[in-house]
Amino acid sequence: MLDSAQFGDCVQRHLNDFRLYDKAVDIVSCWQFLFTEAQPLAKNVLCFDGFPRLSSPSTPSDQPKTPDFAALISDTYGIVGDIKSGFPLDDKDFLSHAKRLLKYDLPLNFKGGIEARSVVPTHHDILLLIPLRDAQEIVRRIEKYRIAGDLKIDRNLIAFEWVWDSDQNEYVFRRVAGQTSDFRDSSLPANARLSSIFTERGASLKVSPDKIKSIKAAWQFCRPAA
């Protein structure tokens, strides 16, 4: 039997978990809007997969990888998106947390669209989505570990910061400055490349709730059963 203090703590933990999950659903929906409705990019995307389970042909007996979303742009290029609410302050814990991204650093079976097929693209990048308040520091430390050789990721790791702009009533996503990696999306037309939109032009992705309302209503946002 829980006493009143323990019960209150338990309720608060569940509320915090729900808020994080609800925010993750919004963020995934924003990127689904970009990949499936925002032109000219959307017409060049084969499939967007929210809360997927991705197996690897390299380690077929391992547990599926569970990023927050995956987008198959073509048979040669895909993007895996991973949302983090933050990173630990302690150096050892920070590096350990960053190394969790290594589970996406191997060939992955992406959902290929309506047809029941999977595709292992020639290349895929890892998109890390982190809160604005910590973004610069997180990227600085990741770059430090990569240069030192403590964090070895073969795929390109691109970090975006996100924030809820209450004045404009919209989510805002920007590529974090100070990182060396970029999207390897040369297979896309020049006017649809994320590397051109977000890196060269320095544009932001801005998505208001009305743009993702239909997306959230149409999809069941939970991880498929194993």
C-alpha positions as CSV (number, residue, x, y, z in Angstrom):
1,M,0.0,0.0,0.0
2,L,1.4,3.4,-1.0
3,D,1.2,6.3,1.4
4,S,0.0,9.7,0.2
5,A,3.5,10.9,-0.7
6,Q,4.4,7.8,-2.6
7,F,1.1,7.9,-4.4
8,G,1.6,11.6,-5.3
9,D,5.1,10.8,-6.7
10,C,3.7,7.9,-8.7
11,V,1.0,10.1,-10.3
12,Q,3.6,12.8,-11.1
13,R,5.9,10.3,-12.8
14,H,3.0,9.1,-15.0
15,L,2.0,12.7,-15.8
16,N,5.6,13.5,-16.8
17,D,5.8,10.3,-18.9
18,F,2.5,11.2,-20.7
19,R,3.7,14.8,-21.4
20,L,7.0,13.5,-22.9
21,Y,5.0,11.0,-25.0
22,D,2.5,13.6,-26.1
23,K,5.3,15.9,-27.1
24,A,7.0,13.1,-29.1
25,V,3.8,12.5,-31.0
26,D,3.6,16.2,-31.9
27,I,7.2,16.2,-33.1
28,V,6.9,13.0,-35.1
29,S,3.7,14.5,-36.7
30,C,5.6,17.7,-37.6
31,W,8.2,15.7,-39.5
32,Q,5.5,13.6,-41.1
33,F,4.0,16.8,-42.4
34,L,7.3,17.8,-43.9
35,F,7.9,14.5,-45.6
36,T,4.4,13.7,-46.7
37,E,2.7,17.1,-47.4
38,A,5.3,19.8,-47.8
39,Q,6.2,20.2,-51.5
40,P,8.4,19.7,-53.4
41,L,9.9,17.3,-50.9
42,A,6.8,15.2,-50.3
43,K,6.4,14.0,-53.9
44,N,10.0,12.6,-53.7
45,V,9.5,10.6,-50.5
46,L,8.7,6.9,-50.8
47,C,7.5,6.3,-47.3
48,F,7.2,7.9,-43.8
49,D,7.1,5.4,-40.9
50,G,6.1,6.7,-37.5
51,F,7.3,4.8,-34.4
52,P,8.7,1.9,-36.5
53,R,10.5,-1.3,-35.6
54,L,13.5,-1.6,-38.0
55,S,15.4,-4.9,-38.3
56,S,18.9,-5.0,-39.6
57,P,20.1,-7.5,-42.2
58,S,23.5,-7.4,-40.5
59,T,22.1,-8.7,-37.2
60,P,18.7,-10.4,-38.0
61,S,18.4,-12.1,-34.6
62,D,18.7,-8.9,-32.6
63,Q,15.8,-6.9,-31.3
64,P,14.4,-4.4,-33.8
65,K,15.6,-0.9,-33.6
66,T,13.0,1.6,-32.5
67,P,13.6,5.2,-33.6
68,D,10.8,7.7,-33.4
69,F,10.4,7.8,-37.2
70,A,12.0,6.7,-40.4
71,A,11.7,8.2,-43.9
72,L,12.6,6.3,-47.0
73,I,13.5,8.9,-49.6
74,S,14.6,6.4,-52.3
75,D,16.1,3.0,-52.6
76,T,19.5,4.6,-52.0
77,Y,18.7,7.0,-49.2
78,G,16.8,7.1,-45.9
79,I,16.6,9.1,-42.6
80,V,16.1,7.8,-39.1
81,G,14.8,10.3,-36.5
82,D,15.5,10.0,-32.8
83,I,14.0,12.4,-30.2
84,K,15.9,13.1,-27.0
85,S,14.5,15.1,-24.1
86,G,18.1,15.8,-23.0
87,F,21.5,14.4,-22.2
88,P,23.2,13.8,-18.8
89,L,25.7,16.3,-17.5
90,D,28.3,13.8,-16.3
91,D,30.9,13.1,-19.0
92,K,30.7,9.4,-18.7
93,D,27.0,9.3,-18.6
94,F,26.7,11.7,-21.5
95,L,29.0,9.5,-23.7
96,S,27.0,6.4,-22.7
97,H,23.8,8.2,-23.7
98,A,25.2,9.3,-27.0
99,K,26.4,5.8,-27.8
100,R,22.8,4.6,-27.8
101,L,22.6,6.2,-31.3
102,L,25.0,3.5,-32.5
103,K,22.1,1.1,-32.7
104,Y,21.0,3.0,-35.8
105,D,24.6,3.0,-37.3
106,L,24.2,-0.2,-39.3
107,P,22.1,-1.2,-42.4
108,L,18.4,-1.1,-41.6
109,N,15.3,-2.4,-43.3
110,F,13.0,0.6,-44.0
111,K,9.3,0.3,-44.8
112,G,9.0,0.6,-48.5
113,G,5.5,2.0,-48.8
114,I,2.0,0.5,-49.2
115,E,3.4,-2.6,-50.8
116,A,4.6,-5.2,-48.2
117,R,8.2,-4.8,-48.9
118,S,11.2,-3.5,-47.1
119,V,14.2,-1.6,-48.5
120,V,17.8,-1.4,-47.2
121,P,18.9,2.0,-48.6
122,T,22.5,2.4,-49.7
123,H,22.9,5.2,-47.2
124,H,20.9,6.5,-44.3
125,D,21.5,9.4,-41.9
126,I,20.6,9.8,-38.3
127,L,18.5,12.9,-37.4
128,L,18.8,13.8,-33.7
129,L,16.1,16.1,-32.3
130,I,16.9,17.9,-29.1
131,P,15.4,20.8,-27.1
132,L,16.6,24.3,-27.9
133,R,17.8,25.0,-24.4
134,D,20.6,22.4,-24.4
135,A,21.2,22.0,-28.2
136,Q,24.4,23.9,-28.6
137,E,26.1,22.3,-25.6
138,I,25.0,18.8,-26.7
139,V,26.3,19.3,-30.2
140,R,29.6,20.7,-28.9
141,R,30.1,17.7,-26.6
142,I,29.2,15.2,-29.3
143,E,31.6,16.8,-31.8
144,K,34.3,16.7,-29.1
145,Y,33.8,13.0,-28.5
146,R,33.8,12.3,-32.3
147,I,37.0,14.2,-32.9
148,A,38.7,12.4,-29.9
149,G,37.6,9.0,-31.4
150,D,35.4,8.1,-28.4
151,L,32.2,8.2,-30.4
152,K,32.5,6.5,-33.8
153,I,29.5,6.8,-36.0
154,D,29.8,5.9,-39.7
155,R,26.4,7.4,-40.7
156,N,26.0,11.1,-40.8
157,L,24.5,12.4,-37.5
158,I,22.6,15.7,-37.9
159,A,21.2,17.5,-34.9
160,F,18.2,19.7,-35.0
161,E,17.0,21.9,-32.1
162,W,13.3,22.3,-31.5
163,V,11.1,24.6,-29.5
164,W,7.5,25.4,-29.0
165,D,6.9,29.1,-29.9
166,S,3.9,30.1,-27.8
167,D,3.8,33.6,-29.3
168,Q,3.4,32.2,-32.8
169,N,1.6,29.0,-31.7
170,E,4.0,26.7,-33.7
171,Y,6.8,24.3,-33.4
172,V,10.1,25.5,-34.7
173,F,13.0,23.2,-35.8
174,R,16.5,24.4,-36.8
175,R,19.7,22.7,-37.7
176,V,22.1,23.2,-34.8
177,A,25.2,25.3,-35.7
178,G,28.7,24.0,-35.1
179,Q,28.3,20.4,-36.5
180,T,30.3,18.9,-39.3
181,S,27.7,16.4,-40.7
182,D,25.0,17.1,-43.2
183,F,22.2,15.2,-45.1
184,R,23.5,13.0,-47.9
185,D,20.5,13.8,-50.1
186,S,22.0,14.4,-53.4
187,S,19.6,11.9,-55.0
188,L,16.8,14.5,-54.4
189,P,16.1,17.4,-56.8
190,A,18.1,20.5,-55.8
191,N,14.9,22.4,-54.6
192,A,13.8,19.5,-52.4
193,R,17.1,18.7,-50.6
194,L,17.2,19.1,-46.8
195,S,20.9,20.0,-47.0
196,S,19.9,22.9,-49.3
197,I,16.9,24.1,-47.3
198,F,18.2,23.8,-43.7
199,T,22.0,24.0,-44.1
200,E,22.8,26.2,-47.1
201,R,19.7,28.5,-46.7
202,G,19.5,28.2,-42.9
203,A,15.7,27.9,-43.1
204,S,13.6,26.6,-40.2
205,L,10.8,24.1,-40.2
206,K,7.7,25.8,-38.6
207,V,4.6,23.8,-38.1
208,S,1.4,24.9,-36.3
209,P,-1.0,22.5,-34.6
210,D,-3.6,22.9,-37.3
211,K,-1.2,21.4,-39.9
212,I,-0.8,18.2,-37.9
213,K,-4.3,17.8,-36.6
214,S,-5.4,15.4,-39.4
215,I,-2.1,13.5,-39.2
216,K,-2.6,12.8,-35.5
217,A,-6.2,11.9,-36.0
218,A,-5.4,9.4,-38.7
219,W,-2.6,7.4,-37.1
220,Q,-2.4,5.3,-34.0
221,F,0.8,6.5,-32.3
222,C,2.1,3.5,-30.5
223,R,4.9,1.1,-31.1
224,P,3.8,-2.0,-33.1
225,A,3.9,-5.2,-31.2
226,A,6.9,-7.4,-31.7
